[in-house]
C-alpha cells in the first residue's frame, strides 16, 4: 500500500511544486520592486505640482505683501514677456482688483483715470523678470519688480527682488528673497 500512495503524492507535488515556486518568486519580486520604487521616490524627492502654490504664485504673494506702501490694486503688463504668469496673476486677483496694463499710452491713460475714479489706493504694476529652475525643478528662482501707478506714489519703484522657492517634504516654500543690486 505504501507504493500506491506514493505515486499520488508524487503527482501532487509535481503539480503543486512549480506553482509554489512561482508564487514565492512573484512575492519576493513584488516586495523587492516595491522597495526599489520607494527608494527611487525618496531619491527623486517630493512632488510639487500644486497649481495653487506654484513658485511664481508664492513669489508674487511675498513680493506684494511686503511692498511699501502696501498695494491695494494691481496691474500686469498685458501681452509682454513682463506680464505676470497665470499662477501669479491669480494671486494678484485674490489680493485685490487687478487690471491689464497696456504699453499703449492711450490705454494707460484710461486705466489711470479708472484708478482715480475708484479711489486713492496704492496701485502697483507688478513686472515679471523671469524664472530659472535648478535641482531637477525642485528649486526655482523667480525675479519680480514693479512700480506704483497713479496717486501719491506714482512712479515710485518697487526694487527688483529675487525669490528662491524650494520644494520640501510639505510642498513649495519661499526659502529666501533679496533685493537685487542696482535694481
MDTraj code that builds the backbone (N, CA, C; nanometers):
import mdtraj as md
import numpy as np

residues = "UNK UNK UNK UNK UNK UNK UNK UNK UNK UNK UNK UNK UNK UNK UNK UNK UNK UNK UNK UNK UNK UNK UNK UNK UNK UNK UNK UNK UNK UNK UNK UNK UNK UNK UNK UNK UNK UNK UNK UNK UNK UNK UNK UNK UNK UNK UNK UNK UNK UNK UNK UNK UNK UNK UNK UNK UNK UNK UNK UNK UNK UNK UNK UNK UNK UNK UNK UNK UNK UNK UNK UNK UNK UNK UNK UNK UNK UNK UNK UNK UNK UNK UNK UNK UNK UNK UNK UNK UNK UNK UNK UNK UNK UNK UNK UNK UNK UNK UNK UNK UNK UNK UNK UNK UNK UNK UNK UNK UNK UNK UNK UNK UNK UNK UNK UNK UNK UNK UNK UNK UNK UNK UNK UNK UNK UNK UNK UNK UNK UNK UNK UNK UNK UNK UNK UNK UNK UNK UNK UNK UNK UNK UNK UNK UNK UNK UNK UNK UNK UNK UNK UNK UNK UNK UNK UNK UNK UNK UNK UNK UNK UNK UNK UNK UNK UNK UNK UNK UNK UNK UNK UNK UNK UNK UNK UNK UNK UNK UNK UNK UNK UNK UNK".split()
xyz = np.array([
    [0.0792, -0.1203, 0.0000],
    [0.0000, 0.0000, 0.0000],
    [0.0833, 0.1265, 0.0000],
    [0.1876, 0.1271, 0.0644],
    [0.2635, 0.2490, 0.0621],
    [0.3018, 0.2869, -0.0795],
    [0.3187, 0.1859, -0.1653],
    [0.3546, 0.2192, -0.3017],
    [0.2420, 0.2876, -0.3750],
    [0.1183, 0.2590, -0.3466],
    [0.0053, 0.3193, -0.4171],
    [-0.0095, 0.4665, -0.3804],
    [0.0139, 0.5043, -0.2561],
    [0.0004, 0.6444, -0.2165],
    [0.1192, 0.7267, -0.2618],
    [0.2294, 0.6628, -0.2745],
    [0.3493, 0.7357, -0.3144],
    [0.3358, 0.7984, -0.4543],
    [0.2866, 0.7282, -0.5555],
    [0.2702, 0.7926, -0.6858],
    [0.1704, 0.9086, -0.6824],
    [0.0649, 0.8986, -0.6055],
    [-0.0329, 1.0080, -0.5966],
    [0.0317, 1.1298, -0.5304],
    [0.1066, 1.1033, -0.4242],
    [0.1770, 1.2137, -0.3554],
    [0.2793, 1.2786, -0.4493],
    [0.3469, 1.1969, -0.5254],
    [0.4453, 1.2482, -0.6208],
    [0.3779, 1.3328, -0.7282],
    [0.2622, 1.2892, -0.7745],
    [0.1883, 1.3661, -0.8756],
    [0.1432, 1.5011, -0.8179],
    [0.0948, 1.4996, -0.6954],
    [0.0510, 1.6243, -0.6318],
    [0.1677, 1.7209, -0.6138],
    [0.2803, 1.6706, -0.5682],
    [0.3976, 1.7554, -0.5502],
    [0.4484, 1.8082, -0.6834],
    [0.4477, 1.7238, -0.7843],
    [0.4980, 1.7685, -0.9135],
    [0.4056, 1.8740, -0.9734],
    [0.2783, 1.8681, -0.9461],
    [0.1848, 1.9681, -0.9974],
    [0.1897, 2.0961, -0.9130],
    [0.1985, 2.0816, -0.7810],
    [0.1947, 2.1973, -0.6920],
    [0.3303, 2.2637, -0.6779],
    [0.4366, 2.1891, -0.6909],
    [0.5715, 2.2414, -0.6709],
    [0.6024, 2.3638, -0.7559],
    [0.5872, 2.3579, -0.8869],
    [0.6152, 2.4763, -0.9696],
    [0.5267, 2.5952, -0.9339],
    [0.4025, 2.5665, -0.8984],
    [0.3127, 2.6768, -0.8599],
    [0.3611, 2.7454, -0.7333],
    [0.4058, 2.6644, -0.6369],
    [0.4571, 2.7215, -0.5128],
    [0.5841, 2.8011, -0.5387],
    [0.6715, 2.7494, -0.6229],
    [0.7930, 2.8215, -0.6582],
    [0.7605, 2.9529, -0.7293],
    [0.6626, 2.9477, -0.8197],
    [0.6213, 3.0676, -0.8923],
    [0.5643, 3.1721, -0.7963],
    [0.4816, 3.1283, -0.7027],
    [0.4257, 3.2213, -0.6040],
    [0.5356, 3.2818, -0.5179],
    [0.6302, 3.2012, -0.4757],
    [0.7399, 3.2509, -0.3937],
    [0.8232, 3.3514, -0.4715],
    [0.8479, 3.3211, -0.5963],
    [0.9266, 3.4129, -0.6796],
    [0.8530, 3.5435, -0.7021],
    [0.7241, 3.5369, -0.7291],
    [0.6456, 3.6587, -0.7513],
    [0.6384, 3.7435, -0.6252],
    [0.6153, 3.6786, -0.5123],
    [0.6065, 3.7527, -0.3874],
    [0.7357, 3.8245, -0.3558],
    [0.8478, 3.7569, -0.3716],
    [0.9776, 3.8177, -0.3451],
    [1.0054, 3.9307, -0.4410],
    [0.9701, 3.9138, -0.5660],
    [0.9934, 4.0171, -0.6669],
    [0.9089, 4.1402, -0.6398],
    [0.7843, 4.1192, -0.6012],
    [0.6961, 4.2323, -0.5755],
    [0.7472, 4.3138, -0.4571],
    [0.7910, 4.2460, -0.3529],
    [0.8444, 4.3179, -0.2366],
    [0.9709, 4.3935, -0.2754],
    [1.0545, 4.3289, -0.3541],
    [1.1778, 4.3949, -0.3988],
    [1.1456, 4.5138, -0.4886],
    [1.0459, 4.4953, -0.5770],
    [1.0059, 4.6060, -0.6656],
    [0.9488, 4.7228, -0.5861],
    [0.8691, 4.6922, -0.4844],
    [0.8125, 4.7990, -0.4016],
    [0.9227, 4.8749, -0.3290],
    [1.0190, 4.8022, -0.2748],
    [1.1307, 4.8664, -0.2034],
    [1.2119, 4.9530, -0.2982],
    [1.2359, 4.9023, -0.4180],
    [1.3117, 4.9787, -0.5178],
    [1.2357, 5.1056, -0.5576],
    [1.1041, 5.0939, -0.5791],
    [1.0221, 5.2096, -0.6152],
    [1.0226, 5.3131, -0.5034],
    [1.0176, 5.2684, -0.3795],
    [1.0191, 5.3602, -0.2649],
    [1.1519, 5.4349, -0.2576],
    [1.2628, 5.3631, -0.2800],
    [1.3942, 5.4276, -0.2807],
    [1.4042, 5.5301, -0.3934],
    [1.3515, 5.4955, -0.5100],
    [1.3536, 5.5878, -0.6240],
    [1.2716, 5.7121, -0.5929],
    [1.1561, 5.6939, -0.5300],
    [1.0712, 5.8076, -0.4941],
    [1.1422, 5.8988, -0.3950],
    [1.2081, 5.8397, -0.2948],
    [1.2807, 5.9203, -0.1969],
    [1.3961, 5.9950, -0.2621],
    [1.4654, 5.9299, -0.3544],
    [1.5779, 5.9938, -0.4220],
    [1.5300, 6.1092, -0.5094],
    [1.4125, 6.0926, -0.5711],
    [1.3590, 6.1972, -0.6581],
    [1.3068, 6.3145, -0.5773],
    [1.2711, 6.2925, -0.4522],
    [1.2189, 6.3993, -0.3683],
    [1.0685, 6.4114, -0.3816],
    [1.0104, 6.5046, -0.3087],
    [0.8659, 6.5212, -0.3119],
    [0.8215, 6.5772, -0.4463],
    [0.6974, 6.5562, -0.4749],
    [0.6410, 6.6060, -0.5998],
    [0.5673, 6.7366, -0.5715],
    [0.6126, 6.8447, -0.6302],
    [0.5488, 6.9751, -0.6114],
    [0.4825, 7.0164, -0.7410],
    [0.3568, 6.9835, -0.7530],
    [0.2866, 7.0148, -0.8758],
    [0.1578, 7.0925, -0.8522],
    [0.1328, 7.1358, -0.7307],
    [0.0086, 7.2041, -0.6991],
    [-0.0034, 7.3351, -0.7752],
    [-0.1123, 7.3512, -0.8482],
    [-0.1320, 7.4751, -0.9234],
    [-0.1692, 7.5909, -0.8312],
    [-0.2091, 7.5619, -0.7077],
    [-0.2449, 7.6693, -0.6152],
    [-0.1235, 7.7268, -0.5418],
    [-0.0130, 7.6571, -0.5451],
    [0.1037, 7.7054, -0.4712],
    [0.2305, 7.6923, -0.5545],
    [0.2237, 7.7417, -0.6755],
    [0.3399, 7.7339, -0.7629],
    [0.4470, 7.8317, -0.7169],
    [0.5702, 7.8113, -0.7609],
    [0.6780, 7.9026, -0.7216],
    [0.6496, 8.0481, -0.7594],
    [0.5977, 8.0724, -0.8781],
    [0.5697, 8.2106, -0.9188],
    [0.4604, 8.2704, -0.8306],
    [0.3573, 8.1947, -0.8034],
    [0.2492, 8.2436, -0.7184],
    [0.2974, 8.2794, -0.5787],
    [0.3818, 8.1946, -0.5209],
    [0.4354, 8.2228, -0.3873],
    [0.5267, 8.3448, -0.3884],
    [0.6066, 8.3590, -0.4941],
    [0.6952, 8.4753, -0.5042],
    [0.6134, 8.6036, -0.5185],
    [0.5094, 8.6006, -0.6002],
    [0.4234, 8.7185, -0.6179],
    [0.3583, 8.7556, -0.4856],
    [0.3071, 8.6578, -0.4139],
    [0.2430, 8.6849, -0.2850],
    [0.3413, 8.7500, -0.1884],
    [0.4618, 8.6966, -0.1803],
    [0.5632, 8.7532, -0.0913],
    [0.5993, 8.8961, -0.1355],
    [0.6140, 8.9155, -0.2653],
    [0.6514, 9.0463, -0.3197],
    [0.5471, 9.1537, -0.2854],
    [0.4204, 9.1246, -0.3093],
    [0.3177, 9.2285, -0.2897],
    [0.2834, 9.2498, -0.1426],
    [0.2929, 9.1449, -0.0603],
    [0.2562, 9.1631, 0.0810],
    [0.3654, 9.2334, 0.1611],
    [0.4871, 9.2389, 0.1065],
    [0.5955, 9.3078, 0.1764],
    [0.6310, 9.4414, 0.1126],
    [0.5551, 9.4810, 0.0116],
    [0.5814, 9.6087, -0.0558],
    [0.5373, 9.7250, 0.0329],
    [0.6105, 9.8360, 0.0231],
    [0.5776, 9.9580, 0.0966],
    [0.5627, 10.0728, -0.0011],
    [0.4497, 10.1388, -0.0031],
    [0.3273, 10.1097, 0.0713],
    [0.2592, 9.9839, 0.0180],
    [0.1792, 9.9242, 0.1022],
    [0.1088, 9.8016, 0.0667],
    [0.0099, 9.8310, -0.0466],
    [0.0282, 9.7684, -0.1634],
    [-0.0648, 9.7946, -0.2736],
    [-0.2013, 9.7329, -0.2473],
    [-0.3048, 9.8028, -0.2937],
    [-0.4426, 9.7555, -0.2792],
    [-0.5017, 9.7145, -0.4134],
    [-0.4383, 9.7604, -0.5220],
    [-0.4808, 9.7247, -0.6582],
    [-0.3556, 9.6882, -0.7365],
    [-0.3758, 9.6059, -0.8407],
    [-0.2616, 9.5523, -0.9124],
    [-0.2797, 9.5633, -1.0628],
    [-0.1655, 9.5778, -1.1294],
    [-0.1630, 9.5832, -1.2744],
    [-0.0591, 9.4834, -1.3239],
    [-0.0825, 9.4295, -1.4432],
    [0.0141, 9.3403, -1.5065],
    [0.0293, 9.3842, -1.6513],
    [0.1525, 9.3858, -1.6984],
    [0.1834, 9.4294, -1.8352],
    [0.1257, 9.3289, -1.9344],
    [0.0159, 9.3663, -1.9985],
    [-0.0538, 9.2755, -2.0894],
    [0.0255, 9.2519, -2.2174],
    [0.0283, 9.1257, -2.2596],
    [0.0856, 9.0905, -2.3885],
    [0.2361, 9.1079, -2.4022],
    [0.3090, 9.1092, -2.2927],
    [0.4550, 9.1229, -2.2991],
    [0.5197, 9.0107, -2.2201],
    [0.6512, 8.9979, -2.2339],
    [0.7203, 8.8971, -2.1547],
    [0.7347, 8.9408, -2.0089],
    [0.6946, 9.0640, -1.9790],
    [0.6950, 9.1141, -1.8409],
    [0.5639, 9.0870, -1.7687],
    [0.4649, 9.0328, -1.8416],
    [0.3357, 9.0019, -1.7797],
    [0.3533, 8.8929, -1.6749],
    [0.2840, 8.9075, -1.5654],
    [0.2884, 8.8063, -1.4592],
    [0.2207, 8.6793, -1.5120],
    [0.2888, 8.5628, -1.5037],
    [0.2269, 8.4370, -1.5482],
    [0.0963, 8.4085, -1.4747],
    [0.0170, 8.3202, -1.5333],
    [-0.1179, 8.2922, -1.4824],
    [-0.1236, 8.2615, -1.3332],
    [-0.0304, 8.1794, -1.2821],
    [-0.0361, 8.1438, -1.1402],
    [-0.0112, 8.2659, -1.0518],
    [0.0752, 8.3569, -1.0941],
    [0.0980, 8.4809, -1.0203],
    [-0.0163, 8.5791, -1.0375],
    [-0.0737, 8.5825, -1.1565],
    [-0.1863, 8.6716, -1.1826],
    [-0.3062, 8.6347, -1.0952],
    [-0.3262, 8.5041, -1.0760],
    [-0.4354, 8.4588, -0.9883],
    [-0.4142, 8.5108, -0.8460],
    [-0.2905, 8.5113, -0.7996],
    [-0.2594, 8.5631, -0.6659],
    [-0.2955, 8.7119, -0.6595],
    [-0.2594, 8.7876, -0.7639],
    [-0.2946, 8.9305, -0.7670],
    [-0.4458, 8.9481, -0.7580],
    [-0.5191, 8.8696, -0.8355],
    [-0.6657, 8.8792, -0.8333],
    [-0.7231, 8.8441, -0.6969],
    [-0.6634, 8.7493, -0.6294],
    [-0.7106, 8.7106, -0.4964],
    [-0.6861, 8.8204, -0.3929],
    [-0.5855, 8.9051, -0.4169],
    [-0.5490, 9.0092, -0.3208],
    [-0.6168, 9.1433, -0.3462],
    [-0.6700, 9.1638, -0.4645],
    [-0.7370, 9.2912, -0.4914],
    [-0.7700, 9.3076, -0.6381],
    [-0.8384, 9.4175, -0.6703],
    [-0.8719, 9.4422, -0.8114],
    [-0.7449, 9.4413, -0.8964],
    [-0.7529, 9.3753, -1.0103],
    [-0.6366, 9.3576, -1.0961],
    [-0.6714, 9.3972, -1.2386],
    [-0.5807, 9.4719, -1.3012],
    [-0.6034, 9.5246, -1.4354],
    [-0.4869, 9.4879, -1.5266],
    [-0.5176, 9.4764, -1.6548],
    [-0.4118, 9.4613, -1.7543],
    [-0.3640, 9.6005, -1.7905],
    [-0.2333, 9.6174, -1.7949],
    [-0.1730, 9.7473, -1.8244],
    [-0.1042, 9.7373, -1.9595],
    [-0.1515, 9.8138, -2.0544],
    [-0.1026, 9.8085, -2.1918],
    [0.0199, 9.8972, -2.2104],
    [0.0962, 9.8697, -2.3141],
    [0.2089, 9.9573, -2.3488],
    [0.1606, 10.0790, -2.4280],
    [0.0349, 10.0761, -2.4701],
    [-0.0259, 10.1870, -2.5435],
    [-0.0558, 10.3030, -2.4469],
    [-0.0058, 10.4218, -2.4767],
    [-0.0216, 10.5357, -2.3855],
    [-0.1671, 10.5781, -2.3675],
    [-0.2484, 10.5648, -2.4708],
    [-0.3915, 10.5996, -2.4579],
    [-0.4589, 10.5029, -2.3605],
    [-0.4302, 10.3740, -2.3749],
    [-0.4877, 10.2737, -2.2838],
    [-0.4374, 10.2947, -2.1411],
    [-0.3108, 10.3331, -2.1251],
    [-0.2556, 10.3603, -1.9924],
    [-0.3292, 10.4769, -1.9267],
    [-0.3555, 10.5806, -2.0032],
    [-0.4267, 10.6980, -1.9502],
    [-0.5656, 10.6565, -1.9019],
    [-0.6340, 10.5726, -1.9788],
    [-0.7683, 10.5267, -1.9405],
    [-0.7639, 10.4462, -1.8101],
    [-0.6642, 10.3620, -1.7970],
    [-0.6505, 10.2834, -1.6729],
    [-0.6247, 10.3764, -1.5547],
    [-0.5379, 10.4748, -1.5727],
    [-0.5097, 10.5704, -1.4631],
    [-0.6354, 10.6465, -1.4246],
    [-0.7146, 10.6872, -1.5231],
    [-0.8405, 10.7574, -1.4940],
    [-0.9339, 10.6670, -1.4146],
    [-0.9423, 10.5410, -1.4538],
    [-1.0272, 10.4436, -1.3831],
    [-0.9795, 10.4273, -1.2382],
    [-0.8482, 10.4179, -1.2196],
    [-0.7934, 10.4039, -1.0843],
    [-0.8259, 10.5263, -0.9991],
    [-0.8179, 10.6460, -1.0574],
    [-0.8500, 10.7697, -0.9839],
    [-0.9974, 10.7750, -0.9470],
    [-1.0843, 10.7279, -1.0350],
    [-1.2291, 10.7291, -1.0103],
    [-1.2663, 10.6449, -0.8884],
    [-1.2027, 10.5307, -0.8726],
    [-1.2426, 10.4386, -0.7653],
    [-1.1749, 10.4669, -0.6319],
    [-1.0798, 10.5594, -0.6297],
    [-1.0219, 10.5974, -0.5017],
    [-0.8705, 10.6037, -0.5025],
    [-0.8166, 10.6654, -0.3980],
    [-0.6721, 10.6910, -0.3911],
    [-0.5911, 10.5757, -0.3298],
    [-0.6192, 10.4560, -0.3721],
    [-0.5498, 10.3401, -0.3161],
    [-0.4201, 10.3136, -0.3925],
    [-0.3146, 10.2718, -0.3217],
    [-0.1883, 10.2407, -0.3905],
    [-0.2086, 10.1289, -0.4938],
    [-0.1627, 10.1547, -0.6156],
    [-0.1761, 10.0586, -0.7253],
    [-0.0376, 10.0256, -0.7793],
    [-0.0054, 9.8963, -0.7852],
    [0.1278, 9.8556, -0.8292],
    [0.1229, 9.7759, -0.9588],
    [0.2089, 9.8168, -1.0528],
    [0.2333, 9.7376, -1.1725],
    [0.3407, 9.6357, -1.1347],
    [0.3045, 9.5087, -1.1321],
    [0.3984, 9.4019, -1.0981],
    [0.4601, 9.3516, -1.2284],
    [0.5926, 9.3487, -1.2319],
    [0.6655, 9.3116, -1.3527],
    [0.7398, 9.1802, -1.3298],
    [0.7110, 9.0831, -1.4145],
    [0.7780, 8.9535, -1.4097],
    [0.9095, 8.9659, -1.4857],
    [1.0187, 8.9303, -1.4197],
    [1.1511, 8.9416, -1.4813],
    [1.2147, 8.8065, -1.5107],
    [1.1372, 8.7003, -1.4941],
    [1.1844, 8.5676, -1.5316],
    [1.1985, 8.4719, -1.4153],
    [1.2235, 8.3466, -1.4525],
    [1.2461, 8.2425, -1.3518],
    [1.3462, 8.1428, -1.4073],
    [1.4206, 8.0814, -1.3162],
    [1.5144, 7.9757, -1.3519],
    [1.4957, 7.8603, -1.2556],
    [1.5043, 7.7403, -1.3097],
    [1.4874, 7.6203, -1.2287],
    [1.6221, 7.5544, -1.2049],
    [1.6342, 7.4876, -1.0913],
    [1.7544, 7.4117, -1.0565],
    [1.7120, 7.2874, -0.9788],
    [1.8052, 7.2014, -0.9491],
    [1.7808, 7.0831, -0.8667],
    [1.6629, 7.0012, -0.9200],
    [1.6673, 6.9689, -1.0488],
    [1.5607, 6.8913, -1.1145],
    [1.4232, 6.9546, -1.0982],
    [1.4176, 7.0861, -1.0947],
    [1.2901, 7.1565, -1.0816],
    [1.2431, 7.1737, -0.9389],
    [1.3194, 7.1265, -0.8406],
    [1.2788, 7.1386, -0.7004],
    [1.3215, 7.2700, -0.6369],
    [1.3883, 7.3542, -0.7131],
    [1.4267, 7.4873, -0.6669],
    [1.4075, 7.5827, -0.7842],
    [1.3367, 7.6909, -0.7598],
    [1.3067, 7.7873, -0.8654],
    [1.3385, 7.9268, -0.8134],
    [1.4121, 8.0038, -0.8928],
    [1.4375, 8.1434, -0.8601],
    [1.3469, 8.2286, -0.9475],
    [1.2652, 8.3110, -0.8833],
    [1.1702, 8.3980, -0.9526],
    [1.2121, 8.5416, -0.9279],
    [1.2167, 8.6214, -1.0349],
    [1.2540, 8.7624, -1.0231],
    [1.1323, 8.8496, -1.0553],
    [1.1045, 8.9451, -0.9654],
    [0.9906, 9.0355, -0.9804],
    [1.0330, 9.1782, -0.9493],
    [0.9684, 9.2720, -1.0143],
    [0.9904, 9.4135, -0.9875],
    [0.8597, 9.4866, -1.0098],
    [0.8659, 9.6178, -1.0125],
    [0.7443, 9.6925, -1.0383],
    [0.7566, 9.8380, -1.0020],
    [0.6444, 9.9071, -1.0189],
    [0.6353, 10.0463, -0.9752],
    [0.4888, 10.0820, -0.9559],
    [0.4686, 10.1889, -0.8790],
    [0.3330, 10.2332, -0.8490],
    [0.2819, 10.3201, -0.9629],
    [0.1529, 10.3053, -0.9885],
    [0.0880, 10.3788, -1.0970],
    [-0.0239, 10.4631, -1.0377],
    [-0.0200, 10.5940, -1.0654],
    [-0.1251, 10.6839, -1.0188],
    [-0.1121, 10.7186, -0.8716],
    [-0.1935, 10.8122, -0.8298],
    [-0.1994, 10.8508, -0.6894],
    [-0.0719, 10.9153, -0.6377],
    [-0.0617, 10.9229, -0.5062],
    [0.0525, 10.9867, -0.4405],
    [0.1852, 10.9166, -0.4660],
    [0.1812, 10.7880, -0.4950],
    [0.3040, 10.7103, -0.5121],
    [0.3419, 10.6891, -0.6593],
    [0.2769, 10.7611, -0.7504],
    [0.3003, 10.7415, -0.8937],
    [0.4494, 10.7452, -0.9267],
    [0.4958, 10.6403, -0.9924],
    [0.6348, 10.6333, -1.0344],
    [0.7302, 10.5759, -0.9314],
    [0.6871, 10.5593, -0.8073],
    [0.7735, 10.5006, -0.7054],
    [0.8079, 10.3575, -0.7457],
    [0.9354, 10.3259, -0.7456],
    [0.9821, 10.1945, -0.7909],
    [0.9814, 10.0943, -0.6761],
    [0.9315, 9.9769, -0.7061],
    [0.9438, 9.8628, -0.6148],
    [1.0668, 9.7861, -0.6642],
    [1.1762, 9.7866, -0.5891],
    [1.3003, 9.7261, -0.6373],
    [1.2833, 9.5811, -0.6814],
    [1.3606, 9.5420, -0.7812],
    [1.3575, 9.4036, -0.8270],
    [1.4086, 9.3142, -0.7152],
    [1.3334, 9.2083, -0.6924],
    [1.3701, 9.1111, -0.5895],
    [1.3765, 8.9735, -0.6537],
    [1.4665, 8.8917, -0.6027],
    [1.4710, 8.7520, -0.6463],
    [1.4256, 8.6652, -0.5295],
    [1.3459, 8.5665, -0.5621],
    [1.2874, 8.4772, -0.4625],
    [1.3323, 8.3348, -0.4932],
    [1.3941, 8.2705, -0.3957],
    [1.4294, 8.1303, -0.4112],
    [1.3167, 8.0496, -0.3477],
    [1.2466, 7.9739, -0.4318],
    [1.1337, 7.8939, -0.3866],
    [1.1741, 7.7477, -0.4019],
    [1.1620, 7.6736, -0.2915],
    [1.2062, 7.5336, -0.2908],
    [1.0924, 7.4404, -0.2554],
    [1.1048, 7.3205, -0.3095],
    [1.0113, 7.2135, -0.2762],
    [1.0728, 7.1327, -0.1628],
    [0.9993, 7.1188, -0.0532],
    [1.0451, 7.0319, 0.0547],
    [0.9405, 6.9235, 0.0760],
    [0.9465, 6.8550, 0.1852],
    [0.8549, 6.7429, 0.2084],
    [0.7095, 6.7850, 0.2214],
    [0.6843, 6.9137, 0.2432],
    [0.5460, 6.9594, 0.2577],
    [0.4968, 7.0391, 0.1379],
    [0.5824, 7.0647, 0.0407],
    [0.5418, 7.1399, -0.0781],
    [0.6338, 7.2582, -0.1014],
    [0.5862, 7.3536, -0.1803],
    [0.6651, 7.4722, -0.2153],
    [0.6700, 7.5711, -0.0999],
    [0.7891, 7.6294, -0.0774],
    [0.8090, 7.7313, 0.0262],
    [0.9067, 7.8353, -0.0260],
    [0.8840, 7.9628, 0.0090],
    [0.9829, 8.0660, -0.0208],
    [1.0961, 8.0471, 0.0790],
    [1.2134, 8.0088, 0.0279],
    [1.3278, 7.9814, 0.1153],
    [1.4064, 8.1081, 0.1445],
    [1.4120, 8.1984, 0.0475],
    [1.4889, 8.3222, 0.0651],
    [1.4458, 8.4238, -0.0380],
    [1.4651, 8.5501, -0.0061],
    [1.4417, 8.6567, -0.1035],
    [1.5408, 8.7687, -0.0751],
    [1.5763, 8.8386, -0.1822],
    [1.6698, 8.9504, -0.1636],
    [1.6485, 9.0522, -0.2749],
    [1.6757, 9.1778, -0.2404],
    [1.6743, 9.2841, -0.3407],
    [1.7982, 9.2690, -0.4250],
    [1.7819, 9.2909, -0.5537],
    [1.8967, 9.2816, -0.6433],
    [1.9706, 9.4142, -0.6459],
    [2.0995, 9.4068, -0.6483],
    [2.1840, 9.5267, -0.6527],
    [2.1562, 9.6042, -0.7802],
    [2.1465, 9.7348, -0.7677],
    [2.1250, 9.8196, -0.8839],
    [1.9849, 9.8147, -0.9399],
    [1.8946, 9.7443, -0.8726],
    [1.7585, 9.7326, -0.9242],
    [1.6698, 9.8400, -0.8688],
])
top = md.Topology()
chain = top.add_chain()
for i, resn in enumerate(residues, 1):
    res = top.add_residue(resn, chain, resSeq=i)
    for name in ("N", "CA", "C"):
        top.add_atom(name, md.element.get_by_symbol(name[0]), res)
traj = md.Trajectory(xyz[None], top)
